[in-house]
């Protein structure tokens, strides 16, 4: 069953599309987020894959990865905050 994606999840889907990774990996993550939503394990998997720098990558590509990692961290923090706020309001 598909879930209603939050704005943070939609931004994360866009960010995943910009990552210098394989199309299969990006599609898998995108489908998972669209179908089940984001979770802590998936966020950590994405982060780990993004920060792994392949040998021989040039400096501009490393800088791009660093920028994407910062954006990813920011979006995950926003997502956590919105999830906590939603849970707090239900009390």
Secondary structure, DSSP 8 states (H G I E B T S, - for coil): ------HHHHHHHHHHHHSSS-HHHHHHHHHHHHHH---HHHHHHHHHHHH---TT--HHHHHHHHHHHHHHHHHHHHHHHHHHHHHHHT-
